Amino acid sequence: MQAFYRMDSAQRAVTVASAAYSRLEPGPDAGRMAAELAPLDAEAEQVAARYIATLDRFDLELPSTDPAAAVPALDEATWALEAAATRLEQLQGRYAPALERADRALVEATARVQEARAALERARSAVAALDPVPHDVADLLRGAEQAAQGIAGGAVQQGPEAARRAAEEVRRSADRVVQAASTLGERSAALERRLASLGVRVDAVAYRAEALAPDLSTLRRDFVEPSWRDVEGALAAARPLLAALPDRVADLRRLLHAGEVGRAEEQVRQLVSDLERAEAAVDGVGRRLQALRAVESRPREPLERARFAVRDAQRLVVGSGKEAPRPAWVARLDGLVARLEQLEHGLGVRGHRDWWAYAAELGSIERTAAQVVDDVRRARGR
């Protein structure tokens, strides 16, 4: 009877192990174990049935039972049980390292799931302590709750790897909730300070915009329209932004005081972008007038600066004479020289000039000369 119990225990143990292996680490190895188990399992059922049938046929307590026939039959059935048990135990032994690895993975994944659930509880507590709860924090908590559905079945049901990944996602989501909730006061104070600073900037740019009339009048009177048309257009486009900025700052303050820090932060970014556009448009008028006055009063300075850049590029192209200059470089520089000569010739022509186009052309010449210099240095490995 001891052999029967041994075989039955071995059969149950290896069957449970194979099923667990297939569930925890589905793959070729688990499939091979299941395939090797199938004939051994069938053999175990057969020898168990044969043993029971032998016991039924030879009742040793009956006087009519012939010991000479019973003992060999019982011994044979017992040996078959022992052999089947040994083969089952050997199968489990061969896969023991893999089974241990799967078991360790299950234990680790289970721990990760528990950690994720604890992190989610911390997130819930952090949100519950807020009054009111901002929409962005509530959205983060909803995301963490949705992610937690992935660990509802636990590591055994999902498998260690899937459970570990799901638990990591839950933990990260929960940590984001706690971070957002714990820094809410600090973010609110920082945003309050930023809104105060933005309010000052809005007032300042509005004041500067009101003082632009003299500069605009000077541009229209003293310079040709193409030299200032773009800045006037940018200013006209910015005026609706300027008019709306004070109300937008006030709306953001109300949103902040309602506890909606995240929404206020998002809207501040757009407000800053619009404010910078307005500032650039307003300040662009004065900068353009200053630039035009500088070119008008000293037109040869930018011309000589561009000519120096072209000559510097020519010296580099010619070099020491050991390397022949590439025709493309020479052609580009000759073209720049021609453009400079045309600009210089235009200085002697009477009448209003488009000084902005003049300055832009000289800037283009300087940039092209710099590009030629870069090309030469790359080609010569300098």
C-alpha positions, 0 to 999 in steps of 0.5 A, spaced: 500 500 500 505 504 501 508 504 494 501 506 491 501 512 496 507 514 493 505 513 486 499 517 487 503 522 491 508 523 485 502 523 480 498 528 483 505 533 484 507 532 477 501 534 474 500 540 479 507 542 477 506 541 470 499 545 470 502 551 474 508 551 469 504 552 463 500 557 466 506 561 469 511 560 463 507 558 457 512 556 452 516 550 449 519 548 455 512 547 459 509 544 452 515 539 453 513 537 460 506 536 459 508 532 453 512 527 457 507 527 462 502 524 458 504 517 457 507 517 464 500 519 467 496 514 463 501 509 465 500 511 472 492 510 471 494 503 468 498 500 474 494 503 479 488 500 476 492 493 476 494 494 483 487 495 485 484 489 481 490 484 484 488 486 491 480 484 489 483 478 486 487 476 492 484 477 499 489 475 503 484 474 509 480 469 506 483 462 508 481 460 500 487 464 498 493 461 495 499 465 498 503 462 492 499 465 487 497 471 491 504 474 493 508 474 486 502 477 483 502 483 489 509 483 488 509 485 480 503 490 481 507 493 487 514 493 483 509 496 477 507 502 482 514 503 484 517 504 477 511 508 475 512 513 481 520 513 480 519 515 473 514 521 475 519 523 480 524 523 475 520 527 470 519 532 476 526 532 478 528 534 471 524 540 470 525 542 478 530 548 476 525 551 471 519 550 476 523 553 481 524 559 477 517 560 475 515 559 482 520 565 484 517 569 478 510 568 481 513 570 488 516 576 486 510 578 481 505 577 487 510 582 491 509 587 486 502 586 485 501 588 493 506 594 492 502 596 487 495 596 491 499 599 496 501 605 492 494 606 489 491 606 496 496 612 498 494 615 492 487 615 494 488 617 501 492 623 498 486 625 493 481 624 499 485 629 503 484 635 497 478 640 498 477 641 492 480 636 488 483 639 481 480 636 475 487 634 473 489 630 479 482 627 479 484 625 472 490 622 474 487 618 479 482 615 474 488 613 470 491 609 476 484 606 477 483 603 470 491 601 470 489 597 477 484 593 473 490 589 470 492 586 476 485 585 479 486 577 477 493 577 481 499 574 479 497 567 478 491 568 474 495 573 469 502 570 469 508 573 473 510 577 467 504 580 465 502 581 472 509 584 473 508 589 467 501 591 470 503 592 477 509 597 475 504 601 470 499 601 476 505 604 481 507 609 476 500 612 475 499 612 483 506 615 484 504 621 479 497 622 483 501 622 489 506 627 486 501 631 483 497 632 490 503 633 494 506 639 490 499 642 489 500 647 494 507 649 492 505 649 484 499 654 486 504 659 490 509 659 484 503 660 479 500 665 484 507 669 483 507 668 476 501 671 474 503 677 478 509 678 474 505 676 468 500 682 470 506 687 470 508 685 463 501 686 461 500 693 463 507 694 461 506 692 454 499 696 454 503 702 456 508 701 451 503 700 445 499 707 447 506 710 446 507 708 439 504 713 435 510 718 434 514 712 432 509 710 427 508 717 424 516 717 424 516 711 420 511 713 415 514 720 414 521 718 413 521 711 410 518 708 404 512 703 406 516 697 404 521 698 410 516 698 415 509 695 412 511 688 416 512 691 423 505 695 422 502 689 420 504 685 426 502 690 431 495 691 428 495 683 429 497 683 436 492 689 438 486 684 439 491 680 443 493 686 447 486 688 449 484 681 451 490 679 456 488 683 462 481 679 462 485 672 461 490 674 467 484 675 471 480 669 469 487 665 470 487 667 477 479 665 478 481 658 476 487 658 480 483 660 486 478 655 485 483 649 486 484 648 478 492 649 478 493 644 473 488 647 468 491 654 470 498 652 468 496 649 461 493 656 460 498 660 462 503 657 457 498 659 452 498 666 455 505 667 455 506 665 448 501 670 446 504 675 451 511 674 447 508 675 440 504 682 443 511 684 446 515 683 440 510 686 435 510 692 440 517 693 441 518 691 434 516 698 432 521 702 436 527 697 434 525 698 426 525 705 427 532 705 431 535 700 425 533 704 420 536 710 423 542 707 424 543 705 417 540 711 414 545 715 418 551 710 417 550 706 410 557 705 409 558 701 416 554 695 414 557 695 407 564 695 409 562 689 414 559 685 409 565 687 404 570 684 409 566 678 410 567 677 403 574 678 402 575 674 408 572 668 404 576 670 398 582 669 402 580 662 405 578 660 398 585 662 395 589 659 401 596 658 400 596 657 393 597 649 394 590 647 393 586 650 387 579 653 389 573 650 387 569 653 381 563 653 385 566 657 391 569 662 386 562 663 383 559 664 389 564 669 392 564 673 385 556 673 385 557 677 392 562 682 390 557 684 384 551 684 389 556 689 393 558 693 387 550 694 386 549 696 393 554 701 393 552 704 386 545 705 389 548 709 395 549 715 390 542 715 387 538 721 390 531 719 393 528 715 398 531 708 399 528 702 402 534 702 407 531 695 410 531 692 404 538 695 403 540 692 410 537 685 409 541 684 402 547 686 406 545 681 412 544 676 406 551 677 403 554 676 410 551 669 411 552 667 404 560 668 405 560 665 412 557 659 408 562 659 403 567 659 409 564 653 412 564 649 406 571 650 405 573 648 412 569 642 411 572 640 404 579 641 407 578 638 413 580 644 418 
